[in-house]
Amino acid sequence: MGGEERELGEGSNVKANAKRRRRTWLKRKEKWLVVLGVVLHAVYMLSIFDIYFKSPIVHGMDLVTPRFKAPAKRLVLLVADGLRADKFFESDSEGKFRAPFLRSVIKEKGRWGVSHARPPTESRPGHVSIIAGFYEDPSAVTKGWKANPVEFDSVFNRSRHTFSYGSPDIVPIFCAGLPHTTWNSYPHDFEDFATDASFLDEWSFDQFKGLLNRSKEDPKLKELLLQDNLVVFLHLLGCDSNGHAHRPYSSIYLNNVAVVDSIAERVYNLLEDYYRDNRTSYVFTADHGMHDKGSHGDGHPSNTDTPLVVWGAGVKHPKPVSSSNHSDCGFRFVDEHMHDTPTPTKWGLHGIERVDVNQADIAPLMSTLLGLPCPVNSVGSLPLDYIDMIKEDEVEAVVANTKQILNQFLRKSQTKQSNSLYFKPFKPLGDYSSLLDKIEDLISIRDYAAARKLSEDLRVLALQGLHYFQTYDWLMLMTVIILGYIGWMTYIVLHVLQSYTSLAGYMFRKEQADHQTDNTRKVQFCGCLFLGLLCIILFKEHSPPLYHAYTSMTVFLWTQIFSEYRFIKALWKELYGRRINYFAKILATGVFSVFILEFLVNSFTQRKLYTWCFLVSGVISFLYLLKLIPWRSGVPIFVCVACWFLSVFTLMPAEIPDNNRLVIGSGVMIIMIGVAARLLDLHTEGNKYWLSICNHDKKQPKFPMLFQLQALLVGLSSVMVSISTSHRTQKQELLALHQITNWSIAGISIVLPLFSANGLLSRLTSIFLGFAPTFLLLSIGYEAVFYGALALALMAWILVENTLIYSSKVNRLSSSFNNMEDNVILDGRYLQLSDVRIPLIFVSAIFSFRYYTEEIA
């Protein structure tokens, strides 16, 4: 008996040592998996810049010299930053229009329309589109849209001289590097969101007016101003600043529209009185609009629709609307708006022809009015409905515009062909030279209509060709990245199945032991050969270094997966022997997971889906917990109420109105929730079930006054919200003491949860109170209430999971396999198929929080 006991003891020691070694090995492997995951996602995230943020700018094209006489000697460009089209054109509550001068221009002197911008609807991209004729170089995002990562051509570059005044964030972008410019910008300190920013527009006008006054005493300046091909650019920032600070429906923003109109009138009167030659063209527009929330950047119509008014030399006069005015009714603008959308009745302009353009079309329009070559990087199409020229000159202007775009296409095609082992040309433009010859022949025989039509068709093909080469590498890059992400998910699933489940046990290990090392080396050797071949191909095609990184990461992952082919084979054999109902469970879980993911995708556009999600989740959780919990408990009711409370917020308006009292009331609500949780935590010692669910910490907390301090900070943040709001409404600058107090509250409160007790309810309450002050300080309305609702829902979820864990401990079922003693067990059990709900709920919670925070922003 003694020998048998000794052998049993030695056997148990061997198993214990094997378990320890496996746990140590598993921890080491998972540390490397974490590092690999961080590196992999960092590398793959960079692919966004190679796919979507690749610069469209190419160099080396020749200028296309126009073959027509310039209609104008000088051009004035007025850009009202952040001016919405509807707020500009519509009347106020009394029926009066905010821009009387420019309305008189629309009715008597020039043409008008809506300029359609393309996201990102930011100041720099909008100005680049207007002045340079192409949609912002996406790589500029790496510099915060503030600088030029790649130099580009513009109307200012082609001018004889440019006079520019305005914001320090815009004017230097186009003028700082040009020798033939006179420019100035106000200090950044002038951009104070606490005041009426219309004085910034007046500053720009005063600078230009001072320039004209100085020319009367400066002969050189006078001589310069009398030359041709001059551009005057006034950047008017007031509407943008007032829109951000006070919203675009505020009286300050709407009054700023009248200020901009007044400046346009004064500039017009100044120049007409100064020159008296009727050779000045005027362009009034905006870089982007303004959302009702006081923000911009996305593709909402309030951000993409901007006013455009053009008048002066070389510009057609107003024309009444008729059925023959427009023919291209199927055309879509860059913001996906249909051509010939009806003009709103409240604009009062339905009887005058409206000519909408893409924002990039303004650059060739200005170049044509001045008789200058179009910027070499422009992708704008010349809007002939604005230009008053003879038929021959119209055709020549369109041909010059087409050749300029075609030159970009040819340059991109040449560059890509020189770097590709297998080049796929853009076939529709294979005979472009014969088309150009045909256009010239049509012009020579004075068939201007046919020449214009053929030129416009060639221009459309050239633009399609530019898009073709801009997206030339997309298929390869997206394939590599998608395979990489699929490989990462597959590898993680294999790791989890090997380490945390009861699948493929002893049989697999016995089968694997013989040839694992040799077979793994063979797979890895083949993977290295394949990777080497791909890298040679990429090197021959002069691909960027990141292309090598994407490919290497993807091949590495799939090499690791194929190295586990014996486990995959054993796993398939094990599953193949299961009953049909097991596969039905797997299929049902997979279908449900796909449904949840599709739901999350659709929630980007259908916000009310979250309401149904939380309503249904509340009912299901209530019924399930009511059946699961064997004792009387308020957990089911709490979970249901928390989910239903959160479901309300997607029914509320996206534009959050200011409500200072609601923010302060939210602070009180947050403190009350914290007090209730604190009392519950202090009175749980008599309920063993609740103690088990909440992992109650019986130790004395190290910081007994932590809860009181956090509650105090929440209350103090509510007071600071009231003070800050009162200063903002009174247009007063926030005192330095108040700013320091706000930052101190936010900083201290976030750190305090690190010192909370280890009990579940204590830790959750501390985290809830810790982030509340920061959220309150950033709130203006009902979003502060949302924070409390979201926290309650997350607490409810954690209580549900702990209840399920406790229930599984009470009703422990034997594992399906008894031969996996050396696997790691979580919470006293293996992972089960039903645990898929945890990552699904987590992702849903993250998405809902992302949605609400985006709405708040």
Rosetta blueprint (number, residue, H / E / L):
1 M L
2 G H
3 G H
4 E H
5 E H
6 R H
7 E H
8 L H
9 G H
10 E H
11 G H
12 S H
13 N H
14 V H
15 K H
16 A H
17 N H
18 A H
19 K H
20 R H
21 R H
22 R H
23 R H
24 T H
25 W H
26 L H
27 K H
28 R H
29 K H
30 E H
31 K H
32 W H
33 L H
34 V H
35 V H
36 L H
37 G H
38 V H
39 V H
40 L H
41 H H
42 A H
43 V H
44 Y H
45 M H
46 L H
47 S H
48 I H
49 F H
50 D H
51 I H
52 Y L
53 F L
54 K L
55 S L
56 P L
57 I L
58 V L
59 H L
60 G L
61 M L
62 D L
63 L L
64 V L
65 T L
66 P L
67 R L
68 F L
69 K L
70 A L
71 P L
72 A L
73 K L
74 R E
75 L E
76 V E
77 L E
78 L E
79 V E
80 A E
81 D L
82 G L
83 L L
84 R L
85 A H
86 D H
87 K H
88 F H
89 F H
90 E L
91 S E
92 D L
93 S L
94 E L
95 G L
96 K L
97 F E
98 R L
99 A L
100 P H
101 F H
102 L H
103 R H
104 S H
105 V H
106 I H
107 K H
108 E H
109 K L
110 G L
111 R E
112 W E
113 G E
114 V E
115 S E
116 H E
117 A L
118 R L
119 P L
120 P L
121 T L
122 E L
123 S H
124 R H
125 P H
126 G H
127 H H
128 V H
129 S H
130 I H
131 I H
132 A H
133 G L
134 F L
135 Y L
136 E L
137 D L
138 P H
139 S H
140 A H
141 V H
142 T H
143 K H
144 G L
145 W L
146 K L
147 A L
148 N L
149 P L
150 V L
151 E L
152 F L
153 D L
154 S L
155 V H
156 F H
157 N H
158 R H
159 S L
160 R L
161 H E
162 T E
163 F E
164 S E
165 Y E
166 G E
167 S L
168 P L
169 D L
170 I L
171 V H
172 P H
173 I H
174 F H
175 C H
176 A L
177 G L
178 L L
179 P L
180 H L
181 T E
182 T E
183 W E
184 N E
185 S E
186 Y L
187 P L
188 H H
189 D H
190 F H
191 E L
192 D L
193 F L
194 A L
195 T L
196 D L
197 A L
198 S H
199 F H
200 L H
201 D H
202 E H
203 W H
204 S H
205 F H
206 D H
207 Q H
208 F H
209 K H
210 G H
211 L H
212 L H
213 N H
214 R H
215 S H
216 K L
217 E L
218 D L
219 P H
220 K H
221 L H
222 K H
223 E H
224 L H
225 L H
226 L L
227 Q L
228 D L
229 N L
230 L E
231 V E
232 V E
233 F E
234 L E
235 H E
236 L E
237 L L
238 G H
239 C H
240 D H
241 S H
242 N H
243 G H
244 H H
245 A H
246 H H
247 R L
248 P L
249 Y L
250 S L
251 S H
252 I H
253 Y H
254 L H
255 N H
256 N H
257 V H
258 A H
259 V H
260 V H
261 D H
262 S H
263 I H
264 A H
265 E H
266 R H
267 V H
268 Y H
269 N H
270 L H
271 L H
272 E H
273 D H
274 Y H
275 Y H
276 R L
277 D L
278 N L
279 R L
280 T E
281 S E
282 Y E
283 V E
284 F E
285 T E
286 A L
287 D L
288 H L
289 G L
290 M L
291 H L
292 D L
293 K L
294 G L
295 S L
296 H L
297 G L
298 D L
299 G L
300 H L
301 P H
302 S H
303 N H
304 T H
305 D E
306 T E
307 P E
308 L E
309 V E
310 V E
311 W E
312 G E
313 A L
314 G L
315 V E
316 K L
317 H L
318 P L
319 K L
320 P E
321 V L
322 S L
323 S L
324 S L
325 N L
326 H L
327 S L
328 D L
329 C L
330 G L
331 F L
332 R E
333 F L
334 V L
335 D L
336 E L
337 H L
338 M E
339 H L
340 D L
341 T L
342 P L
343 T L
344 P L
345 T H
346 K H
347 W H
348 G L
349 L L
350 H L
351 G L
352 I E
353 E L
354 R E
355 V L
356 D L
357 V E
358 N E
359 Q H
360 A H
361 D H
362 I H
363 A H
364 P H
365 L H
366 M H
367 S H
368 T H
369 L H
370 L H
371 G L
372 L L
373 P L
374 C L
375 P L
376 V L
377 N L
378 S L
379 V L
380 G L
381 S L
382 L L
383 P L
384 L H
385 D H
386 Y H
387 I E
388 D L
389 M L
390 I L
391 K H
392 E H
393 D H
394 E H
395 V H
396 E H
397 A H
398 V H
399 V H
400 A H
401 N H
402 T H
403 K H
404 Q H
405 I H
406 L H
407 N H
408 Q H
409 F H
410 L H
411 R H
412 K H
413 S H
414 Q H
415 T H
416 K H
417 Q H
418 S H
419 N H
420 S L
421 L L
422 Y L
423 F L
424 K L
425 P L
426 F L
427 K H
428 P H
429 L H
430 G L
431 D L
432 Y H
433 S H
434 S H
435 L H
436 L H
437 D H
438 K H
439 I H
440 E H
441 D H
442 L H
443 I H
444 S H
445 I L
446 R L
447 D L
448 Y H
449 A H
450 A H
451 A H
452 R H
453 K H
454 L H
455 S H
456 E H
457 D H
458 L H
459 R H
460 V H
461 L H
462 A H
463 L H
464 Q H
465 G H
466 L H
467 H H
468 Y H
469 F H
470 Q H
471 T L
472 Y L
473 D L
474 W H
475 L H
476 M H
477 L H
478 M H
479 T H
480 V H
481 I H
482 I H
483 L H
484 G H
485 Y H
486 I H
487 G H
488 W H
489 M H
490 T H
491 Y H
492 I H
493 V H
494 L H
495 H H
496 V H
497 L H
498 Q H
499 S H
500 Y H
501 T L
502 S L
503 L L
504 A L
505 G L
506 Y H
507 M H
508 F H
509 R H
510 K H
511 E H
512 Q H
513 A L
514 D L
515 H L
516 Q H
517 T H
518 D H
519 N H
520 T H
521 R H
522 K H
523 V H
524 Q H
525 F H
526 C H
527 G H
528 C H
529 L H
530 F H
531 L H
532 G H
533 L H
534 L H
535 C H
536 I H
537 I H
538 L H
539 F H
540 K H
541 E L
542 H L
543 S L
544 P L
545 P H
546 L H
547 Y H
548 H H
549 A H
550 Y H
551 T H
552 S H
553 M H
554 T H
555 V H
556 F H
557 L H
558 W H
559 T H
560 Q H
561 I H
562 F H
563 S H
564 E L
565 Y H
566 R H
567 F H
568 I H
569 K H
570 A H
571 L H
572 W H
573 K H
574 E H
575 L H
576 Y H
577 G L
578 R L
579 R L
580 I H
581 N H
582 Y H
583 F H
584 A H
585 K H
586 I H
587 L H
588 A H
589 T H
590 G H
591 V H
592 F H
593 S H
594 V H
595 F H
596 I H
597 L H
598 E H
599 F H
600 L H
601 V H
602 N H
603 S L
604 F L
605 T L
606 Q L
607 R L
608 K L
609 L H
610 Y H
611 T H
612 W H
613 C H
614 F H
615 L H
616 V H
617 S H
618 G H
619 V H
620 I H
621 S H
622 F H
623 L H
624 Y H
625 L H
626 L H
627 K H
628 L H
629 I L
630 P L
631 W L
632 R L
633 S L
634 G L
635 V H
636 P H
637 I H
638 F H
639 V H
640 C H
641 V H
642 A H
643 C H
644 W H
645 F H
646 L H
647 S H
648 V H
649 F H
650 T H
651 L H
652 M L
653 P L
654 A L
655 E L
656 I L
657 P L
658 D L
659 N L
660 N H
661 R H
662 L H
663 V H
664 I H
665 G H
666 S H
667 G H
668 V H
669 M H
670 I H
671 I H
672 M H
673 I H
674 G H
675 V H
676 A H
677 A H
678 R H
679 L H
680 L H
681 D H
682 L H
683 H L
684 T L
685 E L
686 G L
687 N L
688 K H
689 Y H
690 W H
691 L H
692 S H
693 I H
694 C H
695 N L
696 H L
697 D L
698 K L
699 K L
700 Q L
701 P L
702 K L
703 F L
704 P L
705 M L
706 L H
707 F H
708 Q H
709 L H
710 Q H
711 A H
712 L H
713 L H
714 V H
715 G H
716 L H
717 S H
718 S H
719 V H
720 M H
721 V H
722 S H
723 I H
724 S H
725 T H
726 S H
727 H H
728 R H
729 T H
730 Q L
731 K L
732 Q L
733 E L
734 L L
735 L L
736 A H
737 L H
738 H H
739 Q H
740 I H
741 T H
742 N H
743 W H
744 S H
745 I H
746 A H
747 G H
748 I H
749 S H
750 I H
751 V H
752 L H
753 P H
754 L H
755 F H
756 S L
757 A L
758 N L
759 G L
760 L H
761 L H
762 S H
763 R H
764 L H
765 T H
766 S H
767 I H
768 F H
769 L H
770 G H
771 F H
772 A H
773 P H
774 T H
775 F H
776 L H
777 L H
778 L L
779 S L
780 I L
781 G L
782 Y L
783 E H
784 A H
785 V H
786 F H
787 Y H
788 G H
789 A H
790 L H
791 A H
792 L H
793 A H
794 L H
795 M H
796 A H
797 W H
798 I H
799 L H
800 V H
801 E H
802 N H
803 T H
804 L H
805 I H
806 Y H
807 S H
808 S H
809 K H
810 V H
811 N L
812 R L
813 L L
814 S L
815 S L
816 S L
817 F L
818 N L
819 N L
820 M L
821 E L
822 D L
823 N L
824 V L
825 I L
826 L E
827 D L
828 G L
829 R E
830 Y L
831 L L
832 Q L
833 L H
834 S H
835 D H
836 V H
837 R H
838 I H
839 P H
840 L H
841 I H
842 F H
843 V H
844 S H
845 A H
846 I H
847 F H
848 S H
849 F H
850 R H
851 Y H
852 Y H
853 T H
854 E H
855 E H
856 I H
857 A L
